Amino acid sequence: MSYRQRFLVTVAVSGVVLMAVVWGGIWKWLGRVKAQSDHFLALRVEQASIVEQLRVDSSFLRVGSSLEEDSRRMQATLLPRENTLDLIVNIETLARENNLRHELNVRESAAAPAAGQTDPTLSFLLELDGSFPAVIRFLSALENDTWLIAIDEIKLDRGLRLAGEGPGVHAAATLRVFVQP
């Protein structure tokens, strides 16, 4: 082999080696770029997920604070158990203001509470005698009272004769008063 041929073979082999080294380096560099790109994309997906979760959480907090306010208002409509006498006095005062004869009796609850729980309601049987408009005014005032009271059952009997007042009605109502736990 001549000098020139050896030189060309050396240059060719050196070129191939150099190309292999350069191509290997570029390939390795491209692999690192791809790995970092994949990592960056995963971080963007995670960031989008966190942003969405923050949006949901802040929405939940707004709803939660609204529910808390509703809960406070609802709690205020429940009769404290220790104020039962106030309720009875209030019912009797309303009956007197509407010129109604009345009788209020505690009624046993139909459903027994589960073990370890207290009954969330007090039940009363209320009987009223008076004019029909007076009974309606009484029931309307009771319905719009401070505490949450349900009138479960009401029976009206007409034909009652009121002394000196003319015709009247007899009303019998079952009241359920919701109490604080």
C-alpha distance (Angstrom), angle and dihedral (degrees) to the residues before:
residue distance angle dihedral
M1 . . .
S2 3.68 . .
Y3 3.72 125.7 .
R4 3.72 92.1 -106.9
Q5 3.77 93.5 51.5
R6 3.79 91.1 49.0
F7 3.74 88.9 49.2
L8 3.83 91.9 51.3
V9 3.80 92.0 46.3
T10 3.82 90.0 49.2
V11 3.79 91.3 48.2
A12 3.81 91.1 46.1
V13 3.82 93.7 48.0
S14 3.81 90.1 44.0
G15 3.81 89.6 48.9
V16 3.81 91.6 49.8
V17 3.83 91.2 47.7
L18 3.80 90.8 45.8
M19 3.81 91.2 48.5
A20 3.81 90.7 48.3
V21 3.81 90.9 50.5
V22 3.80 92.6 45.7
W23 3.82 93.0 43.9
G24 3.84 90.7 46.9
G25 3.81 90.3 49.7
I26 3.79 92.3 47.1
W27 3.81 90.2 46.7
K28 3.80 91.1 50.2
W29 3.80 90.9 46.5
L30 3.80 91.0 48.5
G31 3.83 88.6 50.9
R32 3.81 90.6 53.7
V33 3.82 90.7 47.1
K34 3.81 90.2 51.3
A35 3.82 92.0 47.5
Q36 3.81 91.1 50.3
S37 3.78 90.7 45.5
D38 3.82 90.6 51.9
H39 3.81 89.8 47.6
F40 3.82 90.6 49.3
L41 3.81 91.1 50.1
A42 3.82 90.7 49.6
L43 3.81 89.4 51.1
R44 3.83 90.6 50.5
V45 3.81 90.8 51.3
E46 3.81 89.8 48.5
Q47 3.81 90.5 47.8
A48 3.81 90.9 51.4
S49 3.80 89.5 49.2
I50 3.81 91.5 50.4
V51 3.81 91.8 47.9
E52 3.81 89.9 51.0
Q53 3.82 91.0 47.4
L54 3.82 90.3 50.3
R55 3.81 89.6 50.7
V56 3.81 90.8 50.7
D57 3.81 91.7 44.7
S58 3.80 93.5 50.3
S59 3.79 89.4 47.5
F60 3.79 89.0 49.9
L61 3.81 90.9 49.4
R62 3.81 90.2 53.0
V63 3.80 90.1 49.8
G64 3.81 90.5 43.4
S65 3.79 93.1 53.7
S66 3.79 89.5 47.4
L67 3.81 89.8 50.8
E68 3.79 89.9 48.3
E69 3.81 90.1 54.5
D70 3.82 90.6 47.2
S71 3.79 89.8 49.1
R72 3.82 91.2 52.6
R73 3.82 91.1 49.6
M74 3.80 91.1 47.2
Q75 3.81 91.7 48.2
A76 3.82 89.0 53.3
T77 3.83 90.0 58.6
L78 3.81 92.5 55.2
L79 3.79 115.9 92.1
P80 3.80 113.9 -119.9
R81 3.83 106.2 -123.2
E82 3.78 90.6 -126.4
N83 3.86 89.9 58.3
T84 3.81 95.5 61.7
L85 3.78 90.6 111.9
D86 3.83 89.7 54.5
L87 3.80 89.0 55.3
I88 3.81 92.4 50.7
V89 3.81 91.3 48.2
N90 3.81 89.5 48.6
I91 3.83 92.5 51.6
E92 3.80 91.5 47.9
T93 3.82 91.8 47.7
L94 3.82 90.9 50.7
A95 3.81 90.3 50.0
R96 3.82 92.4 50.3
E97 3.83 92.2 46.4
N98 3.83 88.8 54.8
N99 3.84 93.8 45.5
L100 3.79 93.1 -115.4
R101 3.78 127.4 149.2
H102 3.76 105.9 -135.0
E103 3.75 145.0 -178.6
L104 3.80 122.6 -166.1
N105 3.80 121.3 -166.5
V106 3.78 131.3 177.2
R107 3.78 110.6 -116.1
E108 3.78 125.7 -152.3
S109 3.79 113.4 -112.1
A110 3.82 113.6 -107.0
A111 3.80 94.9 -141.4
A112 3.78 120.0 50.4
P113 3.81 113.7 -134.6
A114 3.79 119.4 -112.8
A115 3.79 118.0 -93.7
G116 3.79 112.0 -72.8
Q117 3.82 93.6 14.1
T118 3.76 131.2 102.2
D119 3.79 123.4 -133.7
P120 3.82 108.2 -97.6
T121 3.81 91.5 -145.8
L122 3.77 141.6 54.0
S123 3.80 116.0 -146.0
F124 3.78 125.4 -148.6
L125 3.78 135.0 179.5
L126 3.81 109.0 -141.1
E127 3.80 122.2 -168.3
L128 3.79 120.6 -169.8
D129 3.80 132.8 -175.4
G130 3.80 120.3 -168.8
S131 3.76 145.1 83.2
F132 3.80 118.3 -32.3
P133 3.85 93.7 -117.6
A134 3.81 90.2 50.4
V135 3.83 91.3 51.6
I136 3.83 90.4 49.4
R137 3.85 91.6 48.7
F138 3.80 89.6 49.4
L139 3.82 93.6 49.9
S140 3.81 91.4 46.0
A141 3.82 91.4 50.8
L142 3.80 90.4 47.1
E143 3.80 91.3 49.5
N144 3.82 91.5 51.6
D145 3.80 94.3 45.0
T146 3.80 125.2 121.7
W147 3.79 96.6 -96.5
L148 3.78 131.1 59.7
I149 3.80 107.4 -100.7
A150 3.81 125.0 172.4
I151 3.77 121.3 -157.9
D152 3.79 100.2 -147.4
E153 3.76 98.9 178.1
I154 3.77 135.1 6.8
K155 3.78 130.2 -177.8
L156 3.79 122.2 -168.9
D157 3.80 122.0 -163.7
R158 3.77 117.7 -171.3
G159 3.75 126.6 -161.5
L160 3.78 95.9 67.5
R161 3.80 111.2 144.5
L162 3.79 113.4 -140.0
A163 3.80 115.7 -154.5
G164 3.79 106.9 -104.4
E165 3.81 93.6 -15.8
G166 3.78 103.6 80.2
P167 3.83 127.6 -130.0
G168 3.76 120.2 2.3
V169 3.78 144.2 166.5
H170 3.76 136.7 -113.9
A171 3.80 112.7 -140.5
A172 3.80 126.0 -168.7
A173 3.79 115.7 -171.8
T174 3.77 134.7 177.2
L175 3.79 110.4 -141.8
R176 3.78 126.3 -162.6
V177 3.80 114.7 -163.2
F178 3.79 115.5 -164.6
V179 3.80 112.9 -136.0
Q180 3.77 134.4 -163.4
P181 3.80 114.2 -97.2
